[in-house]
Amino acid sequence: MSRMDDLHAGWMRDPAYREAFDALEAEFDLAAALIRARAEAGLTQAQLAERMGTRQEVVARWEGGKVMPSTRTLTRLAQATGTTLRITFAPQGREGKARKRA
């Protein structure tokens, strides 16, 4: 386990931290999915940006969760990474309970 994982695990014991983390879970999940799609396509941020007609700094903001990309942008990202965009809705509570919590 990395130092960051250790810190996160400790912080998750704090109810206020856990509540804030849970509130942002969907954004963290999206950022992780963007990183995974790019990495699995074997692209750097700069290469993905070039394929999408944007700048590396923009890709970094998406992956860092600082900016939420639109569905149009997500569609372009899927095309650039050779993936298919799927957006789903799930009942609240079910998915979160099934996930392993730190």
Protein Blocks (a to p, Z undefined) as FASTA:
>chain_A
ZZklmmmmmmmmpmklmmmmmmmmmmmmmmmmmmmmmmmnopafklmmmmnopafklmmm
mmnopaccdfklmmmmmmmnopacddddddehjlmmmpccZZ
